């Protein structure tokens, strides 16, 4: 009946929906998670493509305004993840809620994380290779590639502790966005729910492990293979980016950011809200996650 329809889920119903989704991810077929992980990595990479494009020529725009615009357009990537059911490692940290309830094992949780993480990396690298082969870094007289290099270098200049803390802050916002999206019933609801939290993390310079799987490898690839014409057009000095390398990326960025993402999303959002709502969830029984007929 129409009277039974509610425009959004209650907070307790959102907690149940998040836990049910976590169980479905961790107990599903690894091949399905892998394929959905490939798409998620690709979508986040495409969001970063949009971000880079928005920052070309932004030096004359007030810093805050340019970053907010970049954050809003980057949110396209997470909106696509939510709407298509793709599996993203940062939001998959919420499977800790299902482990806390005893509905999945540690083995199931860790296998899901590993499969999705690897798939996200492959998906991100796939888009990175296509973007490079397409010569996108030459756009705007190589200004597009200059944004990539400057962004990559900035990410690699954080200390280990700074990268970890920025990873925590990032996945606080990503998992809040995912959690809020569970409340929505329509495409519009879900897109609005994810946009501003994601814009906040991007505009503030927080660190997202999967996004960095695209951005920094692209910076490394441009530095190594772009050629003299790129450096001449961009006006950049190649020696200024000598530390944009794979070892630096893996040890000084991806590792601490990944740890921070797990803490920020899985513990500080997932476990926190599980602690707040698990009694209500247990007593109320399964919550409806969609409109009733």
C-alpha positions as CSV (number, residue, x, y, z in Angstrom):
1,X,0.0,0.0,0.0
2,X,1.1,3.6,-0.7
3,X,0.7,4.4,3.0
4,X,3.4,1.9,3.9
5,X,6.0,3.6,1.7
6,X,8.5,5.8,3.5
7,X,10.7,8.2,1.5
8,X,13.9,7.1,3.3
9,X,15.1,4.4,5.8
10,X,15.4,5.2,9.4
11,X,18.9,5.2,11.0
12,X,18.3,1.7,12.5
13,X,17.1,0.4,9.1
14,X,20.2,1.9,7.4
15,X,22.4,0.0,9.9
16,X,20.6,-3.2,9.0
17,X,20.8,-2.5,5.3
18,X,24.5,-1.9,5.6
19,X,25.1,-5.1,7.5
20,X,23.0,-7.1,5.1
21,X,25.0,-5.7,2.2
22,X,28.2,-6.6,4.0
23,X,27.1,-10.2,4.5
24,X,26.1,-10.4,0.8
25,X,29.5,-9.2,-0.3
26,X,31.5,-11.4,2.0
27,X,29.5,-14.6,1.3
28,X,29.2,-14.1,-2.4
29,X,31.2,-15.7,-5.1
30,X,34.8,-14.2,-5.3
31,X,34.5,-14.0,-9.1
32,X,31.5,-11.8,-8.8
33,X,33.4,-9.5,-6.3
34,X,36.4,-9.5,-8.6
35,X,34.4,-8.4,-11.6
36,X,32.5,-5.7,-9.6
37,X,35.8,-4.6,-8.1
38,X,37.2,-4.1,-11.6
39,X,34.4,-1.7,-12.5
40,X,34.7,0.1,-9.1
41,X,38.4,0.8,-9.7
42,X,37.6,2.1,-13.2
43,X,34.8,4.3,-12.0
44,X,36.9,5.9,-9.3
45,X,39.7,6.4,-11.9
46,X,37.2,8.1,-14.2
47,X,36.2,10.4,-11.4
48,X,39.8,11.4,-11.0
49,X,40.0,12.1,-14.7
50,X,37.1,14.5,-14.3
51,X,38.8,16.0,-11.3
52,X,42.1,16.6,-13.2
53,X,40.2,18.2,-16.1
54,X,38.5,20.6,-13.7
55,X,41.8,21.7,-12.2
56,X,43.5,22.6,-15.5
57,X,44.0,26.3,-15.6
58,X,42.6,26.7,-12.1
59,X,45.7,28.6,-10.8
60,X,43.8,31.9,-11.4
61,X,40.8,30.7,-9.4
62,X,40.6,31.0,-5.6
63,X,42.1,27.7,-4.1
64,X,39.0,26.8,-2.2
65,X,36.6,27.3,-5.1
66,X,38.7,25.3,-7.5
67,X,39.0,22.4,-5.0
68,X,35.3,22.3,-4.2
69,X,34.5,22.1,-7.9
70,X,37.0,19.3,-8.3
71,X,35.5,17.5,-5.4
72,X,32.0,17.7,-6.8
73,X,33.0,16.4,-10.2
74,X,35.0,13.6,-8.6
75,X,31.9,12.4,-6.8
76,X,30.7,11.1,-10.2
77,X,33.0,8.1,-9.6
78,X,31.4,7.1,-6.3
79,X,27.9,7.8,-7.6
80,X,28.6,5.3,-10.4
81,X,29.8,2.8,-7.8
82,X,26.7,3.1,-5.7
83,X,24.2,3.0,-8.6
84,X,25.8,0.0,-10.4
85,X,26.5,-2.1,-7.3
86,X,30.2,-2.1,-7.9
87,X,32.5,-3.2,-5.1
88,X,35.0,-0.7,-3.8
89,X,37.6,-1.6,-1.2
90,X,37.1,1.6,0.9
91,X,33.4,1.0,1.3
92,X,34.0,-2.8,1.7
93,X,35.7,-2.0,5.0
94,X,32.1,-1.8,6.3
95,X,32.0,-5.6,6.3
96,X,33.5,-5.3,9.8
97,X,29.8,-4.8,10.8
98,X,28.9,-8.3,9.7
99,X,32.0,-9.7,11.4
100,X,31.0,-7.9,14.6
101,X,27.6,-9.6,14.4
102,X,29.1,-13.0,13.8
103,X,27.4,-13.4,10.5
104,X,30.7,-13.9,8.6
105,X,34.1,-15.3,9.5
106,X,37.4,-13.5,9.5
107,X,38.4,-15.6,6.5
108,X,35.4,-14.5,4.5
109,X,36.1,-10.9,5.4
110,X,39.7,-10.9,4.5
111,X,39.2,-12.8,1.3
112,X,36.6,-10.3,0.2
113,X,38.9,-7.4,1.0
114,X,41.8,-9.0,-0.9
115,X,39.8,-9.8,-4.0
116,X,38.2,-6.4,-4.1
117,X,41.5,-4.6,-3.4
118,X,43.3,-6.4,-6.2
119,X,40.4,-5.9,-8.6
120,X,40.2,-2.2,-7.8
121,X,44.0,-1.9,-8.6
122,X,43.6,-3.6,-11.9
123,X,40.6,-1.6,-12.8
124,X,42.3,1.7,-11.9
125,X,45.5,0.7,-13.9
126,X,43.4,-0.2,-16.9
127,X,41.9,3.3,-17.1
128,X,45.3,4.8,-16.4
129,X,46.8,2.9,-19.4
130,X,43.9,3.9,-21.7
131,X,44.2,7.6,-20.6
132,X,48.0,7.6,-21.3
133,X,47.7,5.8,-24.6
134,X,45.0,8.2,-25.6
135,X,47.4,11.1,-25.0
136,X,45.1,12.8,-22.6
137,X,48.1,14.2,-20.7
138,X,48.9,16.4,-23.7
139,X,45.6,18.2,-23.4
140,X,45.7,22.0,-22.8
141,X,49.3,22.2,-24.0
142,X,50.2,19.5,-21.5
143,X,48.6,21.3,-18.7
144,X,46.4,18.2,-18.0
145,X,49.5,16.1,-17.4
146,X,51.1,18.9,-15.3
147,X,48.1,18.7,-12.9
148,X,48.6,14.9,-12.6
149,X,52.3,15.3,-11.9
150,X,51.9,18.1,-9.3
151,X,49.1,16.2,-7.6
152,X,51.1,13.0,-7.5
153,X,54.1,14.7,-6.1
154,X,52.1,16.4,-3.4
155,X,50.7,13.0,-2.3
156,X,54.1,11.5,-2.0
157,X,55.5,14.4,0.1
158,X,53.4,13.5,3.1
159,X,55.0,11.6,6.0
160,X,53.8,8.1,6.9
161,X,51.7,9.5,9.8
162,X,50.2,12.3,7.7
163,X,49.2,9.8,4.9
164,X,47.7,7.4,7.5
165,X,45.7,10.3,9.1
166,X,44.5,11.6,5.8
167,X,43.5,8.0,4.9
168,X,41.4,7.9,8.1
169,X,39.7,11.2,7.3
170,X,39.0,10.2,3.7
171,X,37.3,7.0,4.5
172,X,35.3,8.6,7.3
173,X,33.7,10.6,4.5
174,X,33.4,7.8,1.9
175,X,31.7,5.4,4.3
176,X,29.5,8.1,5.6
177,X,28.5,8.7,2.0
178,X,27.8,5.0,1.4
179,X,25.9,4.8,4.7
180,X,23.8,7.8,3.9
181,X,23.1,6.3,0.4
182,X,21.4,3.3,2.1
183,X,18.7,5.7,3.3
184,X,17.7,6.7,-0.3
185,X,15.0,5.0,-2.4
186,X,15.6,6.7,-5.7
187,X,18.6,7.5,-8.0
188,X,18.4,11.1,-7.1
189,X,18.4,10.4,-3.3
190,X,21.5,8.3,-3.6
191,X,23.5,10.7,-5.9
192,X,22.7,13.6,-3.5
193,X,23.7,11.5,-0.5
194,X,27.1,10.7,-1.8
195,X,28.1,14.0,-3.6
196,X,28.8,16.4,-0.7
197,X,30.7,14.0,1.6
198,X,32.9,13.0,-1.3
199,X,33.4,16.6,-2.4
200,X,34.5,17.4,1.2
201,X,37.2,14.7,1.2
202,X,38.6,15.6,-2.2
203,X,38.5,19.4,-1.7
204,X,40.3,18.9,1.7
205,X,43.1,16.8,0.2
206,X,42.3,13.6,2.1
207,X,43.8,10.4,0.8
208,X,41.8,7.5,-0.9
209,X,43.7,4.4,-1.6
210,X,41.8,3.4,-4.8
211,X,41.8,6.9,-6.3
212,X,45.6,6.9,-5.7
213,X,45.9,3.6,-7.6
214,X,45.0,5.7,-10.7
215,X,46.5,9.1,-10.0
216,X,50.0,8.3,-8.8
217,X,50.7,5.4,-11.3
218,X,49.6,7.9,-14.1
219,X,52.0,10.4,-12.7
220,X,54.8,7.8,-12.7
221,X,54.0,6.8,-16.3
222,X,54.0,10.4,-17.5
223,X,57.3,11.1,-15.8
224,X,58.9,8.0,-17.4
225,X,57.4,7.9,-20.9
226,X,55.8,11.2,-21.8
227,X,58.8,12.4,-23.9
228,X,60.6,15.7,-24.4
229,X,57.6,17.4,-26.2
230,X,55.5,17.0,-23.0
231,X,58.2,18.6,-20.8
232,X,58.7,21.4,-23.3
233,X,55.0,22.2,-23.5
234,X,54.3,21.9,-19.8
235,X,57.3,24.0,-18.7
236,X,58.0,21.5,-15.9
237,X,61.4,20.4,-14.8
238,X,61.6,16.5,-14.9
239,X,64.1,16.5,-12.0
240,X,61.4,18.0,-9.7
241,X,59.5,14.7,-9.9
242,X,62.4,12.3,-9.3
243,X,60.6,10.8,-6.3
244,X,57.4,10.0,-8.2
245,X,58.3,6.3,-8.4
246,X,56.7,3.0,-7.7
247,X,58.6,2.3,-4.5
248,X,57.7,5.7,-3.1
249,X,54.1,5.2,-4.0
250,X,53.8,1.7,-2.5
251,X,55.7,2.4,0.7
252,X,55.0,6.1,1.5
253,X,51.4,6.4,0.2
254,X,49.5,3.3,-0.6
255,X,50.4,1.4,2.5
256,X,49.6,4.1,5.1
257,X,46.6,5.3,3.2
258,X,45.1,1.8,3.0
259,X,45.6,1.3,6.8
260,X,44.0,4.6,7.4
261,X,41.1,3.8,5.2
262,X,40.4,0.6,7.1
263,X,40.5,2.5,10.4
264,X,38.4,5.4,9.2
265,X,35.7,3.4,7.4
266,X,35.6,0.0,9.0
267,X,36.2,1.0,12.6
268,X,35.2,4.6,13.1
269,X,32.0,4.4,10.9
270,X,31.1,0.7,10.6
271,X,31.9,-0.5,14.1
272,X,30.7,2.8,15.7
273,X,27.2,2.6,14.0
274,X,27.0,-1.1,14.6
275,X,27.6,-0.5,18.3
276,X,24.9,2.3,18.3
277,X,22.2,0.3,16.5
278,X,22.9,-3.4,16.8
279,X,20.4,-3.9,19.7
280,X,17.7,-2.2,17.8
281,X,18.5,-4.2,14.7
282,X,18.4,-7.5,16.7
283,X,15.1,-6.7,18.3
284,X,13.3,-5.2,15.4
285,X,14.3,-8.0,12.9
286,X,15.2,-7.5,9.3
287,X,14.5,-3.9,8.1
288,X,12.9,-3.2,4.8
289,X,15.4,-1.8,2.3
290,X,13.0,-1.0,-0.4
291,X,9.4,0.1,-1.1
292,X,6.7,-2.3,-0.3
293,X,4.4,-3.4,-3.1
